[in-house]
């Protein structure tokens, strides 16, 4: 007879409709507590670093948009930063403003997508529907200015391929005005909800010391009190010419990560308005024709944190080597600090809290602890997460209102 007190293993993934990308986690649990984790992210490898060696410098940014649909501007611009570092050139001011506008629209898209998914994981499907409804006009805005909802094919070494249609700026401002009010109401609803505060506060804590040890970046770091942002610390684009602030929170828990992202949305809107108002005249491309031998490093503040690209040139019209270090590569291993010792019902939202992009991190395997055993799967963990939300609500003396999902409360 099996020992009922022996640790058991629960498998998450690698394939399930709730997982937008293949990823596997093995959770070793004792009772309801997680005692070990193994993360596996090697199910898909698109080989884009190798494919870049067979593309000209003009073609590589378009290729790198395929690393991740939500970070298409991130990777294409970060590659351009690396080559421009090799060349020692600065792009025209107008091109810098265009890149900044593209990047901040992408940040709006990414943060709203995450907020919606986070609500879904804990059973707040009203938050999911609100956030994704607000995300649609953002995608429409990107399409209005670039011709596509996600992949613009605009970044180019030395500038951008196409200018932005300034005649659409008035419509863009109206979209931003409406979004600002919507996000303000959504943020207030999240911050004022006692069930959310009790459900997410103190859950999945990553202390400032742990954040430094793991080298986490972006909102994951800023939610642990680390005041870091490449846009301010090593300004590029128009970030050194517009007013905005870096949002931090000291808690390090899931609630802090949600608040940081929600409060970064108004800052992105603020940056976008200033860029549209101050768009300088002039060329949008340096017209570069040759990349000499050398090496370059590009840094870029993606929605998830610092993205880094390394480029080596041998003097031909194609890079000899490209290396991508996406922000999720350093954020994902922090699961070990934030999940170990946590209740099983908190695992799904804690794993989601750093907004991991497995597509960006497909080049690496992170082994955090040995695993193996019977499969349980995602549905059980998701149900446990939502059940825990109901338990927290009942502890606060509140009960679900009639209707599906524990996202409206009485009492």
Order of alpha helices (4+ residues) and beta strands (2+ residues): beta-beta-beta-alpha-alpha-alpha-alpha-alpha-beta-beta-alpha-alpha-alpha-alpha-alpha-alpha-beta-beta-beta-alpha-alpha-alpha-alpha-beta-beta
